């Protein structure tokens, strides 16, 4: 399906990112698995894909800094060859409040700055660096959140970052349209990954969330990976600047 294609997945070692990496690897793409601190998980995932006959490599980089982004693309250029050398960019790296007070009343400056550095600055400058490397007809998919659509006083700053990702999606889609590159955003609902471990430790949280989701369950990483793959295929070549809600009907 994607033989001869190259892909970069930021935050690709765990959760939704890892599910996307597995799908891309199985489809024949050569995948760069970016990670910040999960070296063992990223290298194990790359080895899994190679053992199955695919092509993948792990690359450490902190995408909240320009220096980190520069090192990320140097590593990708070394593996993929000179630009243009990229077909798919998946901006997936992100952080949450991690059990810290993320309320509008209580969130501190350190948490606020961390959220915006990774969740907003990261995809902005990763996309900027990717633009001259993307081949015409390429794909950009940003992983956002339903938090960008609804008010969340318990996680106000996080929700703000996800609204910003939607705005970045719209602007990017217009910037690359004449090159037949699409840019879309997947907005997941609650997905069962370690990203929401702190929330799930609250007694009854899983059950309450499933009850308020029309499809009656939390999402799985592969649910989101499937939506990403849908946007990467040739049949989605006329779909751009869209927010695709993969939430089990949560917004209905």
N, C-alpha and C positions, 0 to 999 in steps of 0.2 A: 504493500500500500504506500509506504513512505521510503522505499529503498532509494538511496542516493540523497536523501534529505538530511539536513542537520538541524539540531534543536538545542536550545539552552533553556533549562528549567532552574530558576533561582529558588532557593529553599527546597531543593529536590530530594533531600535525603530521607524525609519522613512524611507521614500523613498524606495530604492531598498531593503534594509535590512528588512523593515517591510513587503514588498510584499513576500519575501522569507519566512519569519516567518509564514505568513498566509498560504502559500502553504504547508509548512511542518506540521503545526498544523492540517490543514484539512486532510492531508494524514495520520495522526495518530502518528506522531513523538512527543516525549517529547522534547520541545524546550526551550533552555536557550537564553533569549533575553538580550544581553549585550547592555548597553548604557553608555555614559559618563556624559551627563548633562540633557538628556530628560527623566527625571523620570516619569512624568505624562504620556507621550506618551507610554513609555515602559510598565508601569503598566496597562494602559488602553488596550493596545494590548494583554497583557497576560490574562487579564480578559475576553476579547472578545473571545479568543481561548478556555478558560476554560468554558465559558458560552455555547459554541457550542459543548461541550463534549470532548474537547481536553485537552492536558497537556502542560503548559508553565509557566515560571516564569521569572521575570525581575531581572537582576543583574547589579549593577553599578560597573564599573571599567574603569580606564583610561589605555587603552592598549598601550599607548606610554611609559609606565614605567614598569619596572620589578615588582615593588611592586604591581602595579595595576593588572598585569597579574596573579601574585600569588594569589591575593584575588579573582580574577575571577574564577580560577580553584578550589579554596577551596569551593566556593559557588556551583560550578557545582558538585564537588565530594559529597557535602552534599545532593544534590538533586538526583544525578544519582547513588550513591553508589561508592564502591571502584573500582579503575581501574583494568582492562580495562573497560571503561564505556561510551565511545563515539563512535558513528558511523559516524556522519557527522560534519565536521568543515567548516564553511563558513566565510572566512576572508573578511569581507565587510567594516569594519570601515575605514573611510578615511576623509581627509579634503582637501579643495581647497584653493585658494587664497582669497576667500570671498570678492571680490571687491578691494583687495589691489593690489598694483603694483607688478605683478608677472613676469615682463619682465626680460629678461637676463640682460638688462642694469640697471633696477631699483630695482629688488627684494633685500630686506634686509636680513641680517643674521637671524633675528628672524623668518621671514616667512619661510626661507629655512630650518631652524632647526625644526620648527613645522611640516612642510610637511614631512620631512624625519622621524621624530620621530613617527608620526601616521601612515603614509602610507608605510613605509619600516621596521623600527624597530618593529612596532607593529605586522604585520603578521609574521615576522621572529621568534620573541620570543613566540608569541601565538602558532605557529606551533610547535616550539621546546617543549613547555610545553604540547601540545596535543599528541605528538607522543607516549609516554608510556601509554596514556589513550585510544588511538584509537584501536578499535578492528580490527583484520585482516579482510580484505575485506572492510574496511571503505572508506570514500570519503573525499577529501579536495578540496574545490573550492575557488579560490582567485578571488575577484572582482577587475579587473584592469580597463583599459580604452583604447580607441583608441588613446588617447594621448601618449601612450607608443610606438606607431608605427610611428607616424608622427612628424615632426618638429613643435614646437609651441613656437616661440619667445616671444609671449605674456604671456606664462605660462611655461617657460623653466624648472624651478625647479620641478613643478608639473609633467610635462611630464617625467622628469628623474625618479621620484619615481615610475611611472607606468611602465616604462621600467624595473626597478629593480624588480617589482612584477612578471614580466614575467620570469626573470632570477631565482627568488626564486621558481617559479612553476617548471621550468625544473630540478633544483637541488633536490627539494623535491620529484618529481616524481621518480627520480632514487633512492633516499634514501629509499623509502618505497615500491618499486615495488615488492620485494620478499615476502612481506606480503600481496600482492594482494590489496594494498591500491592504489587508483588512486589520482592524483593531477592534476587539470586543472585550467585554468584561463579564465574567461569570460571578454571580452573587449567590454564594451558598447560604443555606439556612444552617441549622445546627448539625454539624458533622462529627461523628464519633472518632475524634483523634485526641492526642495528648494536648492539643492546643486549648481544649476546653476542660482539661482535667479539674481545675479549681472549681468550675461551675458544677461539674458532675459530682463533686464530693458533697454538695448540698443534698440532704435527704429528700428524695422525691423529685429531684430536678429532671431526671431522664423521663420519668412517667408524665410529669406535667408538660414537658416540651413535646413529647410524642402526642399527648392529648390535644395540644393546640396546633399540631401539624396535620392537615387533612389526610395525608397518606398514612398517618398513624405510627410513625417511627422516626428515629434520628437518621440522618444521612450517613452513608459510608463513603470513604475516600474515592472508591471506584465510581460512585454516582457522579461525582464532580469531574473525574477524569473522563468519563464518557461524554459529558457535555463539552469538555475541551476538545476532544477528538472530533466531535461533530463540527466544531468551528474550524478545525484545521483542514478538513477535507475539501476537495474541489467543489463539491456541491454547495459549500457555504461561501463561494467566491463573491457573491453579491450582498453578503450580510456584513455590515460594518457599522461601528459606532453604537452598538447595542449593549444593553445590560440584560443578560440572560439570567433569570432567577432560577437557580437549581435548589429548590427549597421544599420539595414535597407539597407545594401548594400553600406554604405558610403565609403568603401575602394575599391570598384570595379572600 
